[in-house]
């Protein structure tokens, strides 16, 4: 069964939160996902699968993803300086824009901006994430 757009957004949100925990806790993905889902509770299996897939593939392509993001940071900035949640959102969304066709890039960017509105650590996070992802999309020729 195909996921609805709302379910894809939910999967992206979970993926960003899992990526954040992997990043901040410096823990293995398997450990984080087991703890995450036991804490989070019930979710459709397809949403869990897409969430975990996006995080796994983002981690596998982290150098490529970080390069794509890093090209658009202010001079002197590196990805490690970004706020942790912003970094997680940018990484997951950039991976999807660069390597997947689950949804159009515009939908991925829109979902990332909405996630930043809920979880971003700064009021400027949504605008910042939108600007970076738009440039990643442009560079990818999409």
PyMOL commands that set and color helices and strands:
alter all, ss='L'
color gray80, all
select helices_A, chain A and resi 5-25+29-40+45-60+62-70+79-81+84-99+105-119+125-139
alter helices_A, ss='H'
color red, helices_A
deselect
rebuild
show_as cartoon
